[in-house]
Amino acid sequence: MNVPRLVIAAPSSGSGKTTVATGLMAAFAGRGLAVSPHKVGPDYIDPGYHTLATGRPGRNLDAYMCGPGLVAPLFAHGARGCDLAVVEGVMGLFDGASGQGELASTAQVAKVLRAPVVLVVDASSQSRSVAALVHGFASWDPGVRIGGVILNKVGSDRHEALLRDALEESGLPVLGVLRRAEQVAVPSRHLGLVPVAERRGDAVGAVGAMREQVVAGCDLDALMALARSAPALPDEVWDARTAIAECGGPVPLPSSAGGRGPVVAVASGPAFTFSYAEHTELLTAAGAEVVPFDPLRDETLPRGTRGLVIGGGFPEVYAAELSANAALRGAVAELAGSGAPVSAECAGLLYLARSLDGLPMCGVLDAEARMSKRLTLGYREAVAVSDSVLAAPGTRVRGHEFHRTVLEPGAGAEPAWGMHQPERRVEGFVRDGVHASYLHTHWASAPGMARRFVERCAG
């Protein structure tokens, strides 16, 4: 597979990766190219902006949750048939899973993809020192090929001249210069941007501003030439149907089903925006009919719902609206009470609780949720403790935790997971058909979870 590709990286967070990556995606899409958007790491929010920029699903490449061996196949799956792929990095170029070397770093993904790296440097408080910084990053790991630099937050023509002069002897071309521009700023929450679904009109405007800034300040032809210099990758493409086939194949349907798979309702809308595209693809490959619904707007579950998936998001922002939709809360509680399969991650966990910040939720779980000043963030190693609609006891997974809420109690009589990193504890709830937990998982690394869920829905 030989898709032209670039990895957009930086020395540290806050350097402007999202502005540059999203702007490049939109700029090349504006030229009529099919652009495949990707994000290193578990982040759900940046891919939403990537989707706006390209019209294609933003996809994550996470070497911790999925393993380094799946990075290239998942990339090839997303980039199939595209003219260009742009991969936005995470944190600093060489930052990865804590205490585990290069694992899950942008550098590791760039090496796996054999992709040239464009280093975005915040030049707002430096001039000649930029050459030393760029030299250090370019020489640190010979396996990472930095193909050029984009200077961000440049203050003036004089400042730009000083920076270019300093970099002249580095051997790395300056592929773009972006001036300070407030109009591309995107509001943030916790450690990420505010999701697209919460600010649709403003988000469209922000992406447009990023595109205009990149078009004005970057050499798109030189960037495309750099992308085309990437060598071919092995022809190994991840496929949801193949992944399901390798763990037992699509779920056999009873003759009474009339050839239709069980309806699996998937929460969407502004309150529940955190979902990996591969989850829906795996559910569909396993035989489910996936139907989205919006808990803020819809008063009933989709007709014929046999299973429910509620992913992550920021339900605390919409707690009042979620609570006010008593009809849907009742429908969710009734479905869960019937023993139907329900998978809830993070925001979904809070929605199933008795209350969130004192406001009534679905009452499926005997627990209370509230906002906290403490941010819980990081990769996790976990093992299934209880038999559930997702996993048999002993199933090992890797996931990610990201929330600023507390649930009391944090685990039920039958916990969902036993955590092994960074500390040992049990977490989450398993009861009848319900599996609810703070842990975000990527089902591409464990497609059997999707198949098991659909099998329970069809049973």
N, C-alpha and C positions, 0 to 999 in steps of 0.2 A: 504494500500500500504506500503510495507516494503523494500524500497531501501536503502542500506547502503549509508551514506552521511556524509560529513564534510563541515564545514564552515571555510574558511581561513580568519582570521581577524588580526588586528594589533592595537597597541596603537595610531598610527597616519599614515597619508599618508607618502609615501616614505620609509616605513619600509621593503618592499620587498614582499608584498602580491602577486603581479602579477607574480613575478619570481617563488615563491613557488607554487601558485595555478596552473599556467600553466605548471610548471615542474612536479607537481604531476599528472596532467591530462595526460601529455605525457608519464610519467613513467608507470602509470597503464594501459594506452592504449597499451603501448609496451609489457605489460604482456598478452595481448590478451583480456583484459576486455573491455566491452562496457561502456564508461565513459560519463556521461551527464554533460556538462559544464554550469555553471550559473554565473551571475554577479549581485550583489546587486546594485540597483540604475539605473540611466538612461544611463550610459556609453555605447557608441556604439563600442568603439575601442578595449577594452580588449576582448570582445567576439570574435573578429576576430582572435586573437591569440589563444583563447580557441578552436575555430573551427579547426585551424591548428593542435593543439595538439591532438584532439580527433576524427576528421572527422565527427563531429556532429554539428548542429547549436548551436552557443553560444546564450543563452537566458537570458533575464534580469528579475529580480525579484524586482519590484519597488512598495513599499507599499504606496507611495504618489500618483503616477499617477494611479495605478490600484486599490488601496485600500488594506488593510491587508487581507481582505477576499479572494482575488484572488491569493495571494502569493502561498499558498500550492497547489491549483488546477493547476496553471501555472507551478509550479515546477513538479508536477506529470505528466503533459502533456509532458514536456521535458524529464523526467527521465523514462518514461514508457519503460519497457523491458531492462533497463540498469542494469549493475552489481554494479555500483558505481556512485554517484553524488558528484561533487566538486563545492562548491559555493564560489566564491571570493567576499570578502566584499568590502565596500566602506569607504574611509577615515579612521578615528579611529573607534574602535568597537562600541562606544556609540554615535557617531556623526550621526545626521540625518537632517531632514528638519529644517531650522533655526527657532528657537522659538517655536517648536512644540514637545518638549519632545523627545521620542524615535522614533517618526514616521519616517519611511524610513531608519532607522539605520540598520547596520549589526546585532546588538543585537536583534532588533525586529524580523528580518527575521529568525535568529537562533532560537528564541523562538517559532515562528509560525511553523517552520519546525521541532521543537524538535530535533535539530541537535547539536552534539558536536562541539565545537569551538577549532580550533588550533590557538594559538596566535603566530604570527610572530614578533619577537622582534629584532630591530636593536641594536645589542650589541656593535657597533663599538667604542662607547665612554663611556662604563661603565663596571664594573665588579660586585662587591657585590650588588650594587644598583639595579641590575636586579631583585633580589628577592623581593624587596619592590614594584617595578613596577608591577611584575606579581601578587603578593599578592593583590595589590589594584584592578587590573582588575578582578581577579578571585572572589573577595568578594563583588564587587560593586553591582551587581544585582544577587540575588540568582536564578533567573529564567534562567540565562545564564550559561550553563555548559561548562567551559573551560576544555578540556580533555588532554591538553598537550601544549608544547612550542617548537617552532623551532627557534633557535638562528641564526640570519643572520649577515653577515659581521664580522665574527669572525676572529681576526687577526693572531692567532698562537695557537699552542698546549697549551702553558702556559695560554693564554687568555681563551681558552676553559675550562681548568681545573678550573680556578677561577670562571667562570660562573656556571659550573656544581656544584661546591662546594656550591656556594651561593644558588642555587635552590634546593639543596638536601632536605632541611627541608620544602619546600613549599608544598610537596605532589603532585606536578604536574610533570609528566615525561618529560624529554627532548627527543622529538621525532625526532629531527634532528639538525644538526649543519652545516651551510653553510659558507664557507670561502669567503672572498672578491674576486670577479671575474669580471673583466671588460668585458669579452666576452659575458656576458648575458645582458649587458646594451642595452636598446632599446631607440633610439632617441625619444624625445618628442616635442610636439608643443602645445602652449597655456597651457592647464592643463591636457593634455593626451598624450598617445603615438602616434607615427606616424602610421596610419592604415596599416594593412597587405597588402592591395591591392597596396599601393604605394611603397612597398619594398619587394616584394614577395620572392625573393631569399634570401635576408638578413634576412627576418622574419623567414623563415624555419630554417636557421642557428641559429638564436637567440633562437627559441623554442627548437631546438636540444641541445643547450648549457644549457638551463634551465633544460631540462630532465636529462642530464648527471650530473649536479650539484646536483639535488635532489636525483638521484639514489645513488650517491656517499656519500651524507651526511645525508640522512633520513632513518629512519627505516620504510620501506614500509609495512612490515608485522604488526607492531604495529599500524600504521596509519589505515590500513584496519580493524584491530580488533576494533579500536575506532569507525570507520564508521559503523561497524556492530552492535555496541551497541545502535544505535539510534532506538527508539521504532517505531512501525508502525504508519503511518498517516491514517487519514480517507480516504476512497476510493472515493474521489471527484476529478475527473480529468477534467481539462478544455478541451473543444473540440470546434473547430471552427464551425463545422456544427450545433452543439447544440446551440452555441451562436447566430448564424445567425437565426436559427429556432425560437429562443425566441424573436426575433425582427421582425418577419414576414416571415421567411423562405427564401430560394433561390429565386432570382428574376425570375418571369415568363418570358419566352422568346417568342417573336413573332414567328408565324409559319414560317415566311420567314427566320428565323435564322438557320433552318435545324438542330436544336438540339444543336448547338454550342453557347457558351456564348460569350459576347462581348470581344474583345481583349483589355486588359489593358496593356499598355507598362509601364514598371518600369525601371527607370534609374539606372544603375549600373556602375561598373568599378571604377577606382581609384578616380575619382572626386566626386562620389556619393556613399559612402560606409555606410552611416548611415541609417539603416533600421531595424525594429524589425521583426523577422521571422513570428510572428503572423499576421502581416499585409497582407503578401502574402497569408497566410493560410485562412484568413477571406475573402479576395477578391475571392479566389478560391471557398470557401464554398458558397459564395453568388451567384456564377454562372459565374464568369469571367474566361477567359483564360488569365493567366498572362504570359507575354513575356518580359524578360529582354533585355535591349539594353545599349550600351556604348556610351554616347555622345562625347567621345574623338575619337572614331573610326568609328562609324556607321554614314553614311551620310543620311540615311532615317530612319523613324520610322518603327517598325515592320508592316508587311503587315496587313491591315485591322484594324489598331489601332482605337479604339472608345473612349479611355480614356487614360490619362497620369498621372503617379505618379512620382514625382521627390523629393526624400528625401534629407537628409542632407549630409554633407561632407565638403571638403575643396576646393571649386571651385576656390578660389583666387590663389591656387598653380598652377592650370591648366587654368588660365584665358586666356592666349594666345592661348592655344590649343583649348579651347572651342570656342573662338572667331573665330579662323581660320576655324572651321568647319561650314562655312556659309550655306552649304546645309542643315544641320540638324537644324540650328537655324531658317532657313526659314520654314522648315517642322513643327517645333514646333509652330511658330507664325501662320502658316496657320491653324493648328489644333485648336489652341486656338481661332483664329478668327472665326472659324466655329461654335463656341458655345459648342464644345465637352468638357466633364468634364476634368479638370486639377487640380490636388492637388499637391501643392509645399510647402515644409517645409525648411526653413533656406537656405541651399545651393540652393535648387530649386527656392526659392524666388529670390535670386541674379541672377540666370540663366535667369529668366524671365524678369529681368529689362532691361532698355535700354542699360546700360553699367555697367561694373565692373572695377574699377580703370582705367577708360577711355577707356577700350576696349569694342567694341560692343558685346552685348549679344542678347537675342531673341527679345527684344523690345515689349514684350506682356504687360508689366506694364510701366506706365508713371513715372518712377523713376530711380534714379542713385544710384549705390552702390559703396562704397569704403572701404578699410581697415581702421581700427581705432586702436589707442593705448589702448583704453578702452575695457576690457573684460566684456561682459554682460553674467552673469551666475546665474542660480537659478531656483527653482521651481516656477510655476505660477498657479494661479487660473484664469480662463477665462470663459466668456460667449459669445456665438455666437451673433453677432450684426446684421448681414445681412443673409437673406436666401441664402443658397449656396448648392453646390453639396455634401457637407459633413454634414451640420447641419442646422436645422431650427432655427430661432431666439429664443434666450432664452436657448438654449442647453448649459449646464454647463459641462466644462471639466477641468481636471488638466493636466498640461504639464510641459515642461522644456525648458529653453532658454539657448543657449550656442553659442556665436559668438563674433568675434572681428571685426565686420563690422558695417557700418552705411548705412541705406537706406534713401534717401531724395526724396519725403516725406516718412514718416514711415507708413502712412495709406492712403488709397484711399478714394474716395467719399463714397464708401460703405466698411467700414472696415470689417475685418474678425472677430476679437475678441475684446471684452472689457476686459481689465485686471483688476483684483481686488486685486492682491497681487504680489509684495510688494507695488506697487503704482497703482493708477487708471489712465488708459489711453486706447486709442483705438489703434489697431495695425493691419497691414495686409491689404489685398486687396480681394474684391469679385467683379467680373465683368463677366457677362454672365456665362460661365461654369467654370471660373477660381476661385480657392481658394488658395491664397498664403500668407504665414505668416512665421515669425521667430519661432513660437511655435512648438516644437516637441510634438506629442501626441502619446499615446499608445492605439491602437484601441481595444485591448482586454477589456479595461475598457468602451468602447463605440462602440460595434460592429455594432450598427445602422449606424455609419459613413461609414463603408465599404459597408453595404447593400445599403444605399442611393446612394453612388457613383456608384455602379454597376447598380443600377436601372436607374440612369440618363444616363449611357453608353448604356444601352439596349433600352432606350426609343426612 
